[in-house]
Amino acid sequence: MSTPEPTSGVPVWARKRRKPGNPLVGLVVVPLFLLGALTAGLAVYEKSFTGAGARMDGWVGLAWGQAQAAMSDLSGKPMKAKAEKPAP
């Protein structure tokens, strides 16, 4: 049994490959997809999108505080911080 020749007359290994898409699209779409999946998963876990948003806001606030502390450590002087709300 012989192998069939390609219909175009060009061997498979000699055909031009399709160019990949714009890498910027992957850099934007993939993180947005992951953020949406995280939000949906937390919404199911918390049983509301409000609870999921509150939890993610807490994470962002924690990361922001750590970033400010790291920056003040690098510069040697504390950063100007907005007045924080007193804890209830």
C-alpha positions as CSV (number, residue, x, y, z in Angstrom):
1,M,0.0,0.0,0.0
2,S,1.5,3.3,-1.0
3,T,1.2,6.6,0.7
4,P,-1.1,9.1,-1.0
5,E,0.5,12.2,-2.3
6,P,-0.9,15.6,-1.1
7,T,-3.4,17.1,-3.4
8,S,-1.5,20.3,-3.7
9,G,1.6,18.6,-5.0
10,V,3.7,20.0,-2.1
11,P,4.9,17.7,0.6
12,V,3.5,18.3,4.1
13,W,6.9,19.3,5.5
14,A,7.4,21.9,2.8
15,R,4.1,23.7,3.3
16,K,4.0,27.1,4.8
17,R,2.8,27.2,8.4
18,R,0.1,29.5,9.6
19,K,1.5,32.6,11.4
20,P,0.7,32.7,15.1
21,G,-1.6,35.5,16.3
22,N,-0.6,38.7,18.0
23,P,1.1,37.8,21.4
24,L,-0.4,40.9,23.0
25,V,-3.8,39.4,22.7
26,G,-2.7,36.4,24.7
27,L,-1.1,38.7,27.3
28,V,-4.4,40.5,27.7
29,V,-7.0,37.7,27.2
30,V,-5.5,35.0,29.3
31,P,-5.2,37.0,32.5
32,L,-8.7,38.4,32.0
33,F,-10.0,34.9,31.6
34,L,-8.2,33.7,34.7
35,L,-9.6,36.7,36.7
36,G,-13.1,35.9,35.5
37,A,-12.7,32.2,36.4
38,L,-11.4,33.2,39.9
39,T,-14.3,35.5,40.4
40,A,-16.8,32.9,39.3
41,G,-15.2,30.3,41.5
42,L,-15.2,32.6,44.5
43,A,-18.8,33.6,43.8
44,V,-19.9,30.0,44.0
45,Y,-17.8,29.4,47.1
46,E,-19.1,32.6,48.8
47,K,-22.6,32.1,47.4
48,S,-22.6,35.7,46.1
49,F,-20.6,37.9,43.8
50,T,-20.6,40.6,46.6
51,G,-18.8,38.2,48.9
52,A,-16.3,37.2,46.2
53,G,-15.6,40.9,45.5
54,A,-15.1,41.6,49.2
55,R,-12.6,38.8,49.5
56,M,-10.7,39.9,46.4
57,D,-10.7,43.5,47.7
58,G,-9.1,42.2,50.9
59,W,-6.4,40.5,48.9
60,V,-5.7,43.7,47.0
61,G,-5.6,45.7,50.2
62,L,-3.2,43.3,51.8
63,A,-0.9,43.3,48.7
64,W,-1.1,47.2,48.6
65,G,0.0,47.4,52.2
66,Q,2.9,45.0,51.7
67,A,4.0,47.0,48.6
68,Q,3.9,50.3,50.6
69,A,5.9,48.7,53.4
70,A,8.5,47.4,50.9
71,M,8.8,50.8,49.3
72,S,9.2,52.6,52.6
73,D,11.9,50.1,53.5
74,L,13.8,50.8,50.3
75,S,13.7,54.6,50.6
76,G,14.3,54.7,54.3
77,K,11.4,57.0,55.0
78,P,7.7,56.1,55.3
79,M,5.4,56.8,52.4
80,K,2.5,59.2,52.6
81,A,-0.5,57.1,53.4
82,K,-4.1,58.2,53.4
83,A,-5.9,58.2,56.6
84,E,-7.2,54.7,57.3
85,K,-10.7,54.0,58.6
86,P,-10.8,52.9,62.2
87,A,-11.7,49.3,62.7
88,P,-15.3,48.8,63.8
